[in-house]
Amino acid sequence: MSNYLTVALVLIVAFFASIFYNEAEKDRIADDIADREAAKIARVVAMEREQQEAARLAKIEKAKYKDDIDHDSNPKTDKYKIVMNGSESFDPDRGDKLSYSWVQKTGEDVELSSTTAASVSFSAPTGEYTFALTATDDYGLSTTASKTLKIGPEPNDAPVVIIDVRKGK
């Protein structure tokens, strides 16, 4: 009888050991799954942060251009006429008249229609240009503001070729 008891005892111990091992294995697998899910979430969060940062940088880059100007869609021209108007400028002191001074800061050199008028124009090819306008009152006080504009390239898509093939008569 003691052999049966020993076998029964071994089987009971083996049974409980397998339960313990299976529970430990389940915990290890669950921890492994949780770690992988946490890593996935961390990657998703990192990607979202990268996208948000890219969007923020794009917004900053776009803010550099106060004006984006599309080209005139005329293939015979390579320049675009631009008008800049500073006549809305004012001095809070009533009665002070303003004088104006336009200066090109960046971009391919262009010829302004005037450097002292409130409104000026010029023609320019595709590119980025920055201009500064200084308004000075009768007492010599002045304020300067800059404006960057970007003239886009001529829009142009390649032609679409369609060949119709059929049996002749």
Backbone as CSV, one residue per row, in Angstrom:
resi,resn,N_x,N_y,N_z,CA_x,CA_y,CA_z,C_x,C_y,C_z
1,MET,0.812,-1.186,0.000,0.000,0.000,0.000,0.856,1.249,0.000
2,SER,1.998,1.137,0.557,2.845,2.312,0.608,3.315,2.721,-0.784
3,ASN,3.449,1.757,-1.715,3.811,2.111,-3.091,2.688,2.929,-3.738
4,TYR,1.453,2.507,-3.479,0.323,3.253,-4.019,0.266,4.647,-3.419
5,LEU,0.524,4.709,-2.166,0.510,5.998,-1.482,1.632,6.898,-2.013
6,THR,2.784,6.334,-2.256,3.911,7.094,-2.789,3.584,7.593,-4.190
7,VAL,3.016,6.715,-5.005,2.642,7.113,-6.375,1.570,8.192,-6.331
8,ALA,0.579,8.004,-5.442,-0.484,8.998,-5.321,0.090,10.325,-4.862
9,LEU,0.996,10.248,-3.912,1.620,11.472,-3.405,2.438,12.163,-4.488
10,VAL,3.177,11.387,-5.268,3.965,11.943,-6.371,3.027,12.582,-7.397
11,LEU,1.944,11.900,-7.714,0.988,12.450,-8.679,0.352,13.742,-8.165
12,ILE,0.005,13.776,-6.897,-0.589,14.985,-6.313,0.411,16.134,-6.352
13,VAL,1.662,15.838,-5.952,2.700,16.872,-5.989,2.921,17.336,-7.427
14,ALA,2.969,16.402,-8.365,3.164,16.747,-9.778,1.999,17.591,-10.278
15,PHE,0.792,17.235,-9.848,-0.391,17.998,-10.251,-0.295,19.441,-9.764
16,PHE,0.005,19.598,-8.474,0.107,20.957,-7.921,1.295,21.717,-8.517
17,ALA,2.380,21.006,-8.789,3.544,21.646,-9.406,3.184,22.137,-10.807
18,SER,2.429,21.318,-11.544,2.039,21.738,-12.897,1.095,22.939,-12.840
19,ILE,0.207,22.943,-11.848,-0.685,24.108,-11.691,0.141,25.351,-11.395
20,PHE,1.086,25.229,-10.457,1.945,26.355,-10.099,2.746,26.813,-11.308
21,TYR,3.332,25.824,-12.052,4.127,26.159,-13.236,3.259,26.842,-14.291
22,ASN,2.053,26.292,-14.525,1.153,26.895,-15.514,0.763,28.313,-15.113
23,GLU,0.502,28.528,-13.840,0.170,29.885,-13.370,1.353,30.825,-13.571
24,ALA,2.550,30.345,-13.226,3.748,31.159,-13.410,3.957,31.453,-14.895
25,GLU,3.731,30.461,-15.754,3.879,30.641,-17.197,2.837,31.631,-17.722
26,LYS,1.596,31.505,-17.212,0.542,32.450,-17.607,0.935,33.866,-17.209
27,ASP,1.461,34.026,-15.992,1.902,35.352,-15.530,3.027,35.885,-16.411
28,ARG,3.981,35.020,-16.750,5.092,35.442,-17.602,4.581,35.860,-18.979
29,ILE,3.669,35.064,-19.543,3.094,35.382,-20.857,2.296,36.686,-20.777
30,ALA,1.507,36.834,-19.714,0.721,38.062,-19.546,1.644,39.270,-19.420
31,ASP,2.722,39.122,-18.647,3.686,40.224,-18.509,4.341,40.536,-19.850
32,ASP,4.666,39.501,-20.601,5.284,39.679,-21.908,4.338,40.417,-22.853
33,ILE,3.072,39.999,-22.857,2.061,40.665,-23.693,1.895,42.118,-23.259
34,ALA,1.838,42.331,-21.940,1.695,43.700,-21.430,2.889,44.553,-21.832
35,ASP,4.103,43.981,-21.773,5.299,44.724,-22.185,5.244,45.076,-23.666
36,ARG,4.828,44.109,-24.483,4.730,44.388,-25.925,3.661,45.439,-26.212
37,GLU,2.536,45.373,-25.526,1.483,46.373,-25.713,1.970,47.752,-25.260
38,ALA,2.689,47.797,-24.139,3.238,49.070,-23.656,4.226,49.632,-24.667
39,ALA,5.037,48.769,-25.281,5.991,49.218,-26.290,5.263,49.755,-27.518
40,LYS,4.168,49.067,-27.914,3.372,49.545,-29.052,2.779,50.919,-28.741
41,ILE,2.222,51.046,-27.549,1.620,52.332,-27.155,2.690,53.417,-27.128
42,ALA,3.867,53.080,-26.615,4.957,54.059,-26.575,5.346,54.481,-27.989
43,ARG,5.381,53.527,-28.940,5.712,53.872,-30.328,4.628,54.761,-30.928
44,VAL,3.362,54.442,-30.664,2.259,55.255,-31.182,2.328,56.665,-30.604
45,VAL,2.573,56.765,-29.304,2.678,58.075,-28.662,3.854,58.853,-29.253
46,ALA,4.981,58.176,-29.463,6.151,58.832,-30.050,5.846,59.315,-31.462
47,MET,5.135,58.490,-32.250,4.765,58.891,-33.610,3.828,60.092,-33.573
48,GLU,2.863,60.080,-32.650,1.945,61.210,-32.530,2.701,62.482,-32.149
49,ARG,3.670,62.342,-31.226,4.480,63.504,-30.848,5.272,64.022,-32.040
50,GLU,5.853,63.100,-32.816,6.606,63.502,-34.005,5.697,64.222,-34.992
51,GLN,4.491,63.709,-35.183,3.550,64.353,-36.098,3.152,65.726,-35.581
52,GLN,2.906,65.829,-34.277,2.556,67.127,-33.701,3.707,68.107,-33.843
53,GLU,4.925,67.635,-33.610,6.098,68.498,-33.745,6.283,68.924,-35.195
54,ALA,6.082,67.980,-36.131,6.184,68.317,-37.551,5.120,69.344,-37.936
55,ALA,3.909,69.170,-37.424,2.834,70.129,-37.706,3.168,71.494,-37.106
56,ARG,3.734,71.490,-35.885,4.113,72.749,-35.247,5.203,73.453,-36.049
57,LEU,6.200,72.686,-36.493,7.278,73.281,-37.290,6.765,73.775,-38.640
58,ALA,5.835,73.022,-39.238,5.241,73.460,-40.501,4.463,74.755,-40.301
59,LYS,3.767,74.842,-39.180,3.016,76.066,-38.882,3.962,77.251,-38.705
60,ILE,5.076,77.014,-38.008,6.073,78.071,-37.825,6.653,78.480,-39.172
61,GLU,6.973,77.483,-40.011,7.536,77.771,-41.329,6.543,78.560,-42.175
62,LYS,5.275,78.154,-42.100,4.254,78.855,-42.878,4.052,80.273,-42.365
63,ALA,4.192,80.460,-41.045,4.007,81.785,-40.460,5.086,82.756,-40.912
64,LYS,6.221,82.230,-41.370,7.271,83.114,-41.863,6.791,83.889,-43.074
65,TYR,5.891,83.285,-43.828,5.384,83.936,-45.029,4.066,84.597,-44.707
66,LYS,4.095,85.894,-44.738,2.864,86.618,-44.499,1.946,86.463,-45.708
67,ASP,2.555,86.282,-46.856,1.768,86.146,-48.074,2.384,85.082,-48.967
68,ASP,1.569,84.132,-49.385,1.954,83.176,-50.417,1.232,83.614,-51.674
69,ILE,1.971,83.817,-52.744,1.369,84.317,-53.977,1.540,83.269,-55.056
70,ASP,0.423,82.826,-55.611,0.485,81.882,-56.720,0.888,82.638,-57.970
71,HIS,1.628,81.950,-58.838,2.054,82.592,-60.071,0.829,82.834,-60.949
72,ASP,0.996,83.566,-62.028,-0.133,84.024,-62.839,-0.671,82.996,-63.827
73,SER,-0.100,81.808,-63.890,-0.547,80.725,-64.783,-0.450,81.082,-66.260
74,ASN,0.412,82.020,-66.589,0.630,82.388,-67.977,2.011,81.873,-68.372
75,PRO,2.094,80.859,-69.250,3.391,80.281,-69.596,4.306,81.249,-70.341
76,LYS,3.774,82.365,-70.830,4.591,83.327,-71.577,5.299,84.320,-70.653
77,THR,4.969,84.286,-69.364,5.615,85.215,-68.438,6.476,84.439,-67.444
78,ASP,7.524,85.094,-67.002,8.345,84.473,-65.963,8.430,85.376,-64.735
79,LYS,7.671,86.478,-64.773,7.632,87.391,-63.629,6.184,87.661,-63.254
80,TYR,6.014,88.042,-62.016,4.676,88.291,-61.486,4.660,89.683,-60.874
81,LYS,3.646,90.466,-61.149,3.563,91.822,-60.610,2.997,91.781,-59.189
82,ILE,3.700,92.451,-58.288,3.328,92.490,-56.877,3.076,93.945,-56.484
83,VAL,2.054,94.168,-55.687,1.768,95.492,-55.130,1.791,95.367,-53.613
84,MET,2.534,96.240,-52.966,2.566,96.288,-51.502,2.050,97.654,-51.087
85,ASN,1.104,97.657,-50.167,0.448,98.894,-49.781,0.590,99.116,-48.274
86,GLY,1.241,100.190,-47.908,1.402,100.538,-46.500,0.556,101.718,-46.092
87,SER,-0.413,102.102,-46.924,-1.203,103.314,-46.654,-2.152,103.168,-45.470
88,GLU,-2.342,101.957,-44.977,-3.177,101.769,-43.788,-2.405,102.127,-42.509
89,SER,-1.102,102.358,-42.648,-0.284,102.752,-41.498,-0.790,104.091,-40.971
90,PHE,-0.650,104.303,-39.663,-1.126,105.565,-39.096,-0.337,105.913,-37.850
91,ASP,-0.443,107.158,-37.454,0.162,107.653,-36.221,-0.990,107.971,-35.276
92,PRO,-0.953,107.446,-34.049,-2.041,107.708,-33.115,-2.182,109.198,-32.750
93,ASP,-1.094,109.951,-32.935,-1.172,111.402,-32.693,-1.868,112.039,-33.889
94,ARG,-2.995,112.627,-33.643,-3.765,113.223,-34.743,-2.985,114.361,-35.381
95,GLY,-3.067,114.403,-36.683,-2.443,115.498,-37.409,-1.026,115.197,-37.879
96,ASP,-0.379,114.166,-37.342,0.974,113.839,-37.801,0.900,113.171,-39.167
97,LYS,1.701,113.693,-40.080,1.781,113.081,-41.403,2.922,112.079,-41.389
98,LEU,2.784,111.044,-42.183,3.800,110.005,-42.244,4.592,110.085,-43.543
99,SER,5.868,109.803,-43.434,6.687,109.584,-44.627,7.075,108.111,-44.617
100,TYR,7.324,107.564,-45.795,7.556,106.128,-45.933,8.921,105.855,-46.551
101,SER,9.476,104.717,-46.163,10.736,104.282,-46.743,10.706,102.761,-46.880
102,TRP,10.784,102.288,-48.116,10.781,100.859,-48.412,12.207,100.387,-48.671
103,VAL,12.570,99.236,-48.110,13.883,98.639,-48.329,13.703,97.138,-48.551
104,GLN,14.359,96.625,-49.598,14.337,95.185,-49.824,15.416,94.557,-48.957
105,LYS,15.030,93.549,-48.180,15.952,92.888,-47.258,16.541,91.593,-47.830
106,THR,15.698,90.776,-48.479,16.172,89.504,-49.019,15.522,89.236,-50.360
107,GLY,16.078,88.278,-51.068,15.527,87.859,-52.346,16.300,88.458,-53.503
108,GLU,15.993,87.926,-54.684,16.608,88.457,-55.900,16.258,89.937,-56.002
109,ASP,17.237,90.766,-56.356,17.003,92.211,-56.422,15.887,92.535,-57.398
110,VAL,14.985,93.390,-56.945,13.886,93.864,-57.784,13.890,95.385,-57.755
111,GLU,13.235,95.970,-58.745,13.158,97.429,-58.802,11.772,97.864,-58.322
112,LEU,11.754,98.556,-57.187,10.495,99.065,-56.645,10.062,100.283,-57.451
113,SER,8.756,100.449,-57.608,8.241,101.601,-58.337,8.586,102.902,-57.618
114,SER,8.767,102.826,-56.306,9.158,103.969,-55.495,9.705,103.429,-54.187
115,THR,10.561,104.192,-53.539,11.021,103.774,-52.210,10.420,104.656,-51.130
116,THR,9.632,105.694,-51.562,9.089,106.639,-50.581,7.571,106.769,-50.628
117,ALA,6.911,106.020,-51.490,5.446,106.077,-51.569,4.842,105.091,-50.573
118,ALA,3.582,105.342,-50.206,2.895,104.421,-49.294,2.633,103.089,-49.977
119,SER,2.395,103.124,-51.277,2.111,101.921,-52.049,3.165,101.788,-53.141
120,VAL,3.751,100.604,-53.250,4.778,100.365,-54.264,4.479,99.075,-55.000
121,SER,5.105,98.925,-56.160,4.935,97.690,-56.924,6.282,97.279,-57.507
122,PHE,6.324,96.033,-57.925,7.511,95.500,-58.588,7.117,94.225,-59.305
123,SER,7.959,93.786,-60.223,7.767,92.510,-60.906,8.908,91.602,-60.508
124,ALA,8.573,90.344,-60.249,9.601,89.420,-59.774,9.309,88.000,-60.229
125,PRO,10.368,87.212,-60.382,10.192,85.790,-60.682,9.892,85.007,-59.403
126,THR,9.682,83.717,-59.564,9.467,82.822,-58.438,10.582,83.002,-57.417
127,GLY,10.215,83.045,-56.140,11.218,83.169,-55.090,10.636,83.754,-53.823
128,GLU,11.517,83.967,-52.877,11.136,84.562,-51.593,11.740,85.957,-51.506
129,TYR,10.952,86.880,-50.999,11.371,88.275,-50.908,10.926,88.834,-49.563
130,THR,11.790,89.622,-48.944,11.438,90.299,-47.706,11.657,91.787,-47.904
131,PHE,10.661,92.558,-47.489,10.733,94.014,-47.582,10.438,94.612,-46.220
132,ALA,11.068,95.745,-45.950,10.806,96.474,-44.709,10.226,97.820,-45.087
133,LEU,9.187,98.209,-44.374,8.585,99.529,-44.539,8.774,100.286,-43.235
134,THR,9.367,101.462,-43.337,9.524,102.336,-42.178,8.606,103.521,-42.360
135,ALA,7.762,103.757,-41.365,6.886,104.933,-41.359,7.432,105.893,-40.307
136,THR,7.645,107.155,-40.720,8.213,108.170,-39.828,7.229,109.320,-39.708
137,ASP,6.994,109.778,-38.468,6.062,110.892,-38.281,6.801,112.227,-38.345
138,ASP,6.048,113.328,-38.179,6.604,114.687,-38.276,7.693,114.953,-37.243
139,TYR,7.711,114.220,-36.145,8.681,114.445,-35.079,9.912,113.554,-35.205
140,GLY,9.937,112.734,-36.251,11.090,111.868,-36.476,10.987,110.498,-35.826
141,LEU,9.885,110.226,-35.127,9.702,108.886,-34.567,9.297,107.937,-35.697
142,SER,9.851,106.742,-35.644,9.548,105.807,-36.731,9.323,104.396,-36.198
143,THR,8.630,103.635,-37.001,8.400,102.220,-36.744,8.638,101.492,-38.054
144,THR,9.282,100.314,-37.934,9.569,99.508,-39.114,8.903,98.145,-38.962
145,ALA,8.310,97.680,-40.041,7.728,96.337,-40.089,8.220,95.658,-41.358
146,SER,8.407,94.362,-41.268,8.872,93.597,-42.434,7.787,92.650,-42.905
147,LYS,7.850,92.328,-44.158,6.896,91.406,-44.766,7.668,90.486,-45.694
148,THR,7.480,89.191,-45.510,8.095,88.210,-46.399,7.000,87.616,-47.260
149,LEU,7.286,87.517,-48.538,6.315,86.897,-49.434,7.025,85.851,-50.268
150,LYS,6.264,84.897,-50.713,6.798,83.802,-51.515,5.953,83.698,-52.771
151,ILE,6.617,83.868,-53.909,5.929,83.723,-55.190,6.154,82.290,-55.642
152,GLY,5.074,81.574,-55.809,5.156,80.169,-56.186,5.525,79.987,-57.644
153,PRO,5.976,78.790,-57.997,6.332,78.519,-59.392,5.091,78.440,-60.272
154,GLU,5.322,78.573,-61.569,4.219,78.422,-62.516,3.608,77.037,-62.339
155,PRO,2.301,76.957,-62.175,1.692,75.628,-62.083,1.730,74.965,-63.458
156,ASN,2.174,73.746,-63.498,2.262,73.072,-64.783,2.232,71.563,-64.571
157,ASP,1.258,70.928,-65.172,1.178,69.478,-65.152,1.531,68.970,-66.539
158,ALA,2.105,67.805,-66.597,2.441,67.199,-67.888,1.155,66.844,-68.632
159,PRO,1.198,66.917,-69.970,0.004,66.542,-70.732,-0.294,65.048,-70.581
160,VAL,-1.536,64.705,-70.806,-1.969,63.309,-70.757,-2.151,62.839,-72.194
161,VAL,-1.512,61.748,-72.546,-1.604,61.201,-73.896,-2.554,60.013,-73.862
162,ILE,-3.518,60.028,-74.766,-4.467,58.919,-74.874,-4.402,58.406,-76.306
163,ILE,-4.168,57.140,-76.447,-4.124,56.529,-77.785,-5.285,55.559,-77.888
164,ASP,-6.108,55.774,-78.877,-7.251,54.898,-79.111,-6.861,53.889,-80.183
165,VAL,-6.965,52.626,-79.876,-6.631,51.567,-80.835,-7.893,50.777,-81.101
166,ARG,-8.143,50.578,-82.419,-9.324,49.788,-82.791,-9.090,49.119,-84.132
167,LYS,-9.923,48.236,-84.436,-9.840,47.499,-85.715,-10.351,48.419,-86.831
168,GLY,-9.591,48.486,-87.907,-10.019,49.304,-89.051,-10.928,48.540,-89.974
169,LYS,-11.547,49.221,-90.906,-12.460,48.579,-91.874,-11.741,48.176,-93.115
